Structure formats: C-alpha cells, structure tokens
Amino acid sequence: MARQAMTPRQRWLALLDGDRPDRIPTDYQATDEVTARLLRDLQCNDIEALYRQLHIDARRYVAATPLRTHHPDDPGADLWGIRYRTIDYGGGAYREPDHHPLAAMTEVAQIDAWRWPEPDDFDYQAISRQLDADDGYRPIHCGCFEPFLLYGYLRGLERSFEDLALRPEIADAILGHLFDFHYHHLRRSFEAGGGRIDLTWVAEDLGSQFGPLISLETYRRFLLPHQINMAQLARSFGIHVMYHTDGAARLFLPDLIDRVGIEILNPIQWRCPGMEREGLVADFGDRLIFHGSIDNQQTLPFGSPDDVRAEVFESIAIYRSARWICNPCHNLQPNTPTENILAMYQAIHARGRLGER
C-alpha cells in the first residue's frame, strides 16, 4: 500500500521527532532577483505556487509588526539607528550598512545612554492574526537571534572584532543590550504564537571559507551564554532551534549541540575545511538535522544540470543514515541558471523518497 503523502509541516516535524518522513524535505533560499525570475520563468502567480510546483517544503514566517520604522534621533535610519545604501553588483543589489551609529563611542556610559529599541515598539498581536489565518500546511518559523551581525552594523565590522579582543567592557555592554531586547521581544512573540510556532533561529556566523572567525575561547566568553539562554527560552515554548553559521565552523559544533542544544544546522558548506558531509554525519549525525549541502558557490552557479543532479544524488547517499533537508548552501544568487535550480528540486523529488535511497 502506498504511503500517504505528508504535508511540509509533517515532514519537518517528523525529522525533529526522530521519525522518517515520506520523503526528504526541501527548503528554499534565494535573493529577490532569483525569486522574481523563477516566478516569471515558471509562470507562477506567487511564491506559494512556486513552492507547490517544485515540491518545496519551505517554512512560513510570522513576525510582530513594527509600530515605528526609524530611530527617534535619525529619521533616515532604521529602528536601530543604522543607515543603509544599495550596492549594485551587476546581477542584483544588496543593502549594506552605510552609517554605524555606535562607531565613535568609547565609554560604556555612552552605550547605555543610546536610545535602544524597546519591545513595546512592536505589535505582537500581528503574530496571532497571521497564525489565525494560517492553514497549518507549512511549518511556522518566528524570530532570529543573531546579535554579533547586528553589532557589526551598529559599530562597524572591524571595530566589532577589535572590541572582543581589546575593549571587552564595550562588547559586554552592546551584547547585553542586544540580548535584553531580543529576549523580551522573542518572549512576547512566542507568547503571541500560542503554541503554534514550530521553529526559530539562534544564529551567528562563526566560520570563514577556511577556518573559524574567532577562537573557541572568545565564542564561549561573549556569545555562548546568550545563545544558551535564547535556546532555553525557545524550548520553554516548545519551539525547535535552528542554527545558522556560514563557513568552516566545526570547532563550535560540540558546544552548539551539547550546550546550546541546537537541532538543525544550516548550512553545510561542505567544501570548507572540517565541514565535509561524511565527517559531520559520522560525528554528529545522531544528534543533528543537516540543512543545506547543495553548493551555491560552485555547483549551482557554474555547474551543469547534470553536475547539480550528481551532487543531489551524492548527498542522498551520504545522508542515508542521517536526517537531512535538501536546500542550497545559502541564498541562490542571480548567476545561478534557472535550469540548475530546477535540476536540484527535480532530482531530490525524483530520488528522495525513502524507499528509493
């Protein structure tokens, strides 16, 4: 008898419960330019139609609605006082921080006196309204805690890394304010979810292409304690914890698994040292769900459709004894041909059923 097809939410929850879904789940990450192109090329009216056509098990995101959109002292800045400018790179554009409001501060008193965002700046009932209108078909994702990324926008990236080594009191002050805001913001978001939120992000980029961005000692000193507390907050609401870190981040995985308690690791940039799929499965496959693995730096943009299919089939074999969600390693970029994107999703749909692995 054929097994009844699961919904995307049922597939994700089956993996999280340690069970086997009807097929390997999939997810989607792309720049706006790529999504617009796919909608046009595949003649889809909206993103849900695109997901259905390509059998993508993407999450639905819910969020509180900001009650104000700029910093009270700077109408040209966002809620945090950061101003951005658009950088065109040829095939698309990114918004990059152009003004770092904390860059010139040298005293903790200045940090404390800064007008930080407040949880009251958001309407949390917007989450309840979004969930009341949801049909339960897709997993629900709410929130992200990635403080050092925001720290770099507030302070400037080079100065931010210097703070960790040379000005720990400044780092403690800024990270403390970021934690306090996010803890109460996410607590109120999760409360508004009323038990209907499935996933959240605890995140920080810890790896470069070739090795860690910071030492393990620095991570444990400045980032780990807050990550533990945020993950515990999520679990107190029955919410599963996804973790994002680019690059060669294997050094940090024992702490992330054993102390933070992450359940899903994104992405798997397997060309980076220490991130080889076989080794990750051997060492952590009984404790992690792997999310990603289809290389968007070489295979997807520059390979052929046959190369993409081969990488999908190779990953299916490597993750045979583990839990895996098929997804690009990061956002699909405009230099990725449509036919390669189709090859990835068609390959996993054709070969991803458990009985065909």
Backbone hydrogen bonds, N-H to C=O, Kabsch-Sander energy under -0.5 kcal/mol:
donor,donor_aa,acceptor,acceptor_aa,energy
9,R,137,Y,-2.0
11,R,7,T,-2.1
12,W,8,P,-2.2
13,L,9,R,-2.6
14,A,10,Q,-2.1
15,L,11,R,-2.0
16,L,12,W,-2.4
17,D,13,L,-1.8
18,G,15,L,-1.7
19,D,14,A,-3.0
24,I,352,G,-2.0
27,D,326,C,-2.0
31,T,332,L,-2.3
35,T,31,T,-2.2
36,A,32,D,-2.6
37,R,33,E,-1.9
38,L,34,V,-2.6
39,L,35,T,-2.5
40,R,36,A,-1.8
41,D,37,R,-3.4
42,L,38,L,-2.7
43,Q,40,R,-0.7
44,C,39,L,-2.3
50,L,46,D,-1.7
51,Y,47,I,-2.6
52,R,48,E,-2.4
53,Q,49,A,-2.3
54,L,50,L,-2.1
55,H,51,Y,-0.6
55,H,52,R,-0.7
56,I,51,Y,-2.6
60,R,139,P,-3.2
62,V,141,H,-2.3
65,T,123,D,-1.9
67,L,121,D,-3.6
68,R,121,D,-0.7
71,H,74,D,-0.7
71,H,78,D,-1.2
74,D,71,H,-1.6
77,A,74,D,-1.9
78,D,82,I,-2.6
81,G,78,D,-1.9
83,R,99,H,-1.0
85,R,96,E,-2.4
87,I,94,Y,-3.6
88,D,86,T,-0.6
89,Y,92,G,-2.4
90,G,92,G,-0.6
91,G,89,Y,-0.7
94,Y,87,I,-2.3
96,E,85,R,-2.9
96,E,94,Y,-0.6
98,D,83,R,-3.8
99,H,83,R,-1.4
102,L,154,L,-2.8
103,A,100,H,-1.8
105,M,102,L,-1.3
110,Q,107,E,-0.5
111,I,107,E,-1.5
112,D,108,V,-2.8
113,A,109,A,-1.8
114,W,110,Q,-0.9
114,W,111,I,-0.8
116,W,114,W,-1.5
121,D,118,E,-2.2
122,F,119,P,-1.5
123,D,65,T,-2.9
124,Y,122,F,-0.8
126,A,123,D,-0.7
127,I,124,Y,-1.3
128,S,124,Y,-0.9
129,R,125,Q,-2.4
130,Q,126,A,-2.3
131,L,127,I,-2.4
132,D,128,S,-2.3
133,A,129,R,-1.3
134,D,131,L,-1.0
141,H,60,R,-3.3
141,H,139,P,-0.5
142,C,199,L,-2.5
145,F,201,W,-1.5
146,E,144,C,-0.6
149,L,146,E,-0.5
150,L,146,E,-1.3
151,Y,147,P,-2.8
152,G,148,F,-2.2
153,Y,149,L,-1.3
154,L,150,L,-2.3
155,R,151,Y,-2.3
156,G,152,G,-2.4
160,S,156,G,-2.1
161,F,157,L,-2.0
162,E,158,E,-2.0
163,D,159,R,-2.3
164,L,160,S,-1.3
165,A,161,F,-1.0
165,A,162,E,-0.6
166,L,162,E,-3.6
167,R,162,E,-0.6
167,R,163,D,-1.3
170,I,167,R,-0.9
171,A,167,R,-2.0
172,D,168,P,-2.9
173,A,169,E,-1.8
174,I,170,I,-2.6
175,L,171,A,-2.7
176,G,172,D,-2.0
177,H,173,A,-2.0
178,L,174,I,-2.4
179,F,175,L,-2.5
180,D,176,G,-2.6
181,F,177,H,-2.2
182,H,178,L,-2.3
183,Y,179,F,-3.1
184,H,180,D,-1.7
185,H,181,F,-2.7
186,L,182,H,-2.9
187,R,183,Y,-2.1
188,R,184,H,-2.1
189,S,185,H,-1.8
190,F,186,L,-3.2
191,E,187,R,-2.3
192,A,188,R,-2.0
193,G,189,S,-1.3
194,G,190,F,-0.7
194,G,191,E,-1.1
195,G,190,F,-0.6
196,R,193,G,-1.6
198,D,140,I,-1.9
199,L,140,I,-2.1
200,T,240,H,-1.7
201,W,143,G,-1.9
202,V,242,M,-2.6
203,A,145,F,-2.9
204,E,244,H,-2.4
206,L,204,E,-0.7
207,G,246,D,-1.1
208,S,211,G,-3.4
213,L,206,L,-3.0
214,I,206,L,-0.7
219,Y,215,S,-2.3
220,R,216,L,-2.6
221,R,217,E,-2.0
222,F,218,T,-2.5
223,L,219,Y,-2.0
224,L,219,Y,-2.6
227,Q,223,L,-2.0
228,I,224,L,-2.6
229,N,225,P,-2.0
230,M,226,H,-2.3
231,A,227,Q,-2.5
232,Q,228,I,-2.4
233,L,229,N,-2.0
234,A,230,M,-2.2
235,R,231,A,-2.5
236,S,232,Q,-1.8
237,F,233,L,-0.6
237,F,234,A,-1.5
238,G,235,R,-1.9
239,I,234,A,-2.3
240,H,198,D,-2.7
242,M,200,T,-2.9
242,M,240,H,-0.6
243,Y,264,I,-2.7
244,H,202,V,-0.7
245,T,266,N,-2.3
248,A,208,S,-2.9
249,A,247,G,-1.4
252,F,249,A,-1.6
253,L,250,R,-1.5
256,L,252,F,-2.4
257,I,253,L,-2.7
258,D,254,P,-2.9
259,R,255,D,-2.2
260,V,255,D,-2.1
261,G,256,L,-1.2
262,I,256,L,-2.4
263,E,241,V,-2.5
264,I,241,V,-1.4
265,L,289,I,-2.7
266,N,243,Y,-2.9
266,N,264,I,-0.5
269,Q,267,P,-0.6
270,W,268,I,-1.8
272,C,269,Q,-2.3
275,M,272,C,-2.2
280,L,276,E,-2.1
281,V,277,R,-2.5
282,A,278,E,-2.3
283,D,279,G,-2.2
284,F,280,L,-2.9
285,G,281,V,-1.6
287,R,284,F,-2.2
288,L,284,F,-1.4
289,I,263,E,-2.2
290,F,288,L,-0.5
290,F,323,R,-2.6
291,H,265,L,-2.5
292,G,290,F,-0.5
292,G,325,I,-2.3
294,I,327,N,-1.9
295,D,293,S,-0.9
300,L,295,D,-2.7
302,F,298,Q,-2.3
303,G,298,Q,-0.7
303,G,299,T,-1.9
308,V,304,S,-2.2
309,R,305,P,-2.6
310,A,306,D,-2.3
311,E,307,D,-2.0
312,V,308,V,-2.3
313,F,309,R,-2.6
314,E,310,A,-2.4
315,S,311,E,-2.3
316,I,312,V,-2.3
317,A,313,F,-1.9
318,I,314,E,-2.3
319,Y,315,S,-2.8
320,R,317,A,-1.2
322,A,319,Y,-1.7
323,R,288,L,-0.6
325,I,290,F,-2.8
326,C,25,P,-2.6
326,C,324,W,-0.5
327,N,292,G,-1.0
329,C,294,I,-2.4
332,L,29,Q,-2.1
336,T,333,Q,-2.3
340,N,337,P,-0.7
341,I,337,P,-1.6
342,L,338,T,-2.6
343,A,339,E,-1.9
344,M,340,N,-1.8
345,Y,341,I,-1.9
346,Q,342,L,-2.9
347,A,343,A,-2.2
348,I,344,M,-2.1
349,H,345,Y,-1.8
350,A,346,Q,-2.2
351,R,347,A,-2.3
352,G,348,I,-1.6
354,L,22,D,-1.1
356,E,353,R,-2.5
357,R,354,L,-1.2
